[in-house]
Amino acid sequence: MNMIKRLRRKFIIMATIGVLVVLGGAWASSIPSPICG
């Protein structure tokens, strides 16, 4: 039971990071910036 709770927490963290990366990439690509080229 404790293992499932730990895995679920890790999955939520990874899912949150994935969403942030996708949103960040879309936001960066929608705005022309010299950093992204």
Residue, then its C-alpha position, 0 to 999 in steps of 0.5 A: m500500500n505504501m509502495i502504491k502511494r509512493l508510485r502515485r506521488k512520483f507519477i503525479i510529479m512527473a505528469t506535472i513536470g511533463v505538462l509544464v514542459v509542454l506548456g513552456g515549449a508551446w509558450a516559447s515557440s509562440i513568442p519569437s525570442p533570441i534564446c530559442g533562435 
